[in-house]
Amino acid sequence: METRIKTGLIGHPVAHSLSPLLHNHWIKFYGFPALYQAVEIAPGKLDESVRRLVEEGFIGFNVTLPYKQDIIPLCQSIDETARRIGAVNTVVVREDGRLRGLNTDSYGFVENILASDTKKDLYGGSALVLGAGGAARAVVHALLTLGVRDIKIANRTKDKALEIGAVFPSKAVEWAERAKAAEGVSILVNTTSLGMTGQPPLELDLQYLPKDALVCDIVYKPLETELLRNAKARGNPVVTGIGMLLHQARPAFREWFGIMPDVDEEVRQKMLQGLK
């Protein structure tokens, strides 16, 4: 039997993830004798589970909630982006079993914006980010990469928004003031789970949002969230979250297999089918 190179995704839960569909498509396309699988890790079992993956010969794996921060102490080294964001979503297992942690979420967000049809230049602009979790940190890092100068963060717990401000130049605003905080911004980004299938709705009045402001939701189930529908209805350009998922996977694949895969129409359609 052919020995397969092992890669995968760890988290809790992971059964819903589209990452296996995406990575296994690229693995087949480029002809690698490999397999990418979702690995469910129960709370409290991260350390021993990661050791088991290394023993089983995994060359690397992605990390999703709730372990993006918990994985950091298990890594012998992390890249500068992961260090600044404070979260790891990609791990490379070296030949000696040592772990190197990276964060590709920021890259995924940047590439999703640049690849969108909107072609909006955000350099020197301003942003409102909803949420203050690990995804928000990656998005703030990405916005600074895109040249955004003024970033406001609205979160239900203001202290978490203030924590981001201690790392990245940004301003925390009260959750109750989120609608007014959208006044004059160049881009609005939802990084919360609000509006996701099975989650409470994101309640946001868009009356203060400029009509030319770009609206992005990193939620991709559903693909078009209520936020994006409402923004599109009033004429705002919008960007869905599926592209961030696609593009953050590319540098992870390159780290493991040495090839930077393409995001083409076939890949997009396969992922959209996976959402149904």
Buried (B, 14 or more C-beta within 10 A) or exposed (E): EEEBBBBBBBBBEBEEBBBBBBBBBBBEBEEBEBBBBBBEBEEEEBEEBBEEBBEEEBBBBBBBBBBBBBBBEBBEEBBEBBBBBBBBBBBBBEEEEEBBBBBBBBBBBBBBBEBBEBEBEBEEBBBBBBBBBBBBBBBBBBBBBBEBBBBBBBBBEBEBBBBBBEBBEBBBBEBEEBBEBBEEBBBBBBBBBBBBEEEEEBEBEBEBBBEEBBBBBBBBBBBBBBBBEBBEEEEBBBBBBBBBBBBBBBBBBEBBBEEEBEBEEEBEEEBBEBEE
